Amino acid sequence: QPSAFWIRSICLGILVLAFSAPVNAVDYLSVATAATLYDAPSAKAKPLYVIARDTPVEQVVVVGAWVKIRDSAGDLLWIEKQQLSAKRTVIVRIDRAKVRQEPDEQAALSFEAERDVVLELADIASPAPLGWVKVKHRSGQTGYTKTREVWGL
């Protein structure tokens, strides 16, 4: 019969593990090349639509060579793992996102991006202030936009 000491030690160990797990362990990836999305993890499944290159997706689960993803609309779909990239992108989720030269609402405007425009995350090594993210347009323009204006973070 285990002693009270061992029971307390095991309970404490379980609590430490539970609270040390990452709270926000969401994995975002991007689509490496235009790819067909399916309703099940098989090329014989029903094809739903083609997703554009660089579109950000959330990885939900991996089953062999297939990944169940969530898109910016919240739909759950399947894609072949080889068609995904670790490149980090975001997609504009409002009608027009303002991208500023500095992470400040009063800063000069760098450019604007319309809904569904894909932007690359820029300078990931140097995080922007809370509530802001540095992005890069495919034209080369960079700047900061509010995190609530994009999806994929």
C-alpha positions, 0 to 999 in steps of 0.5 A: 500500500503506497504511503501518503508521501508517495501519493502526494508526490505523484499528485504534485508531479501531475500538477507540475506537468499539467501547468507546465504544458504550453497554453497556446500550442497552436501550429500555424503553417502555410501552403507551399504550393496551390493544393487541393483540399479534401473532406478526408485524408485520402486522394480518393476522398471528395476534393473540396477546393484549391487553396492558394500558395502561401495561405496560412492554415492551422495544423489540427492533427497529423495522420500519416501523410495527411494533415487536418487543417483549419482555414481562416474561415474555420473550416476543417479540411485535409491536405497532404503534408508535403504541400505545407511549409513552415513559412509563416504568413497571415491573412487579412480578416477585415475589409482594409488593414492599415499597415503602419511604419511603426507599431503605433496608431499615429504612425505614418501609413506604409500601405493598406491591405484588403480582406484575404490578402496574404502577408508574410510575417517579417522579423520574427526574431524581434517580436513587435509590441503586444497587439502588433505584428510586423508584416511584409507584402509580396511587393516588398513593403513592410510595416506593422498591423494590429494582430486583431486585423489578421489571422494566422498568429 
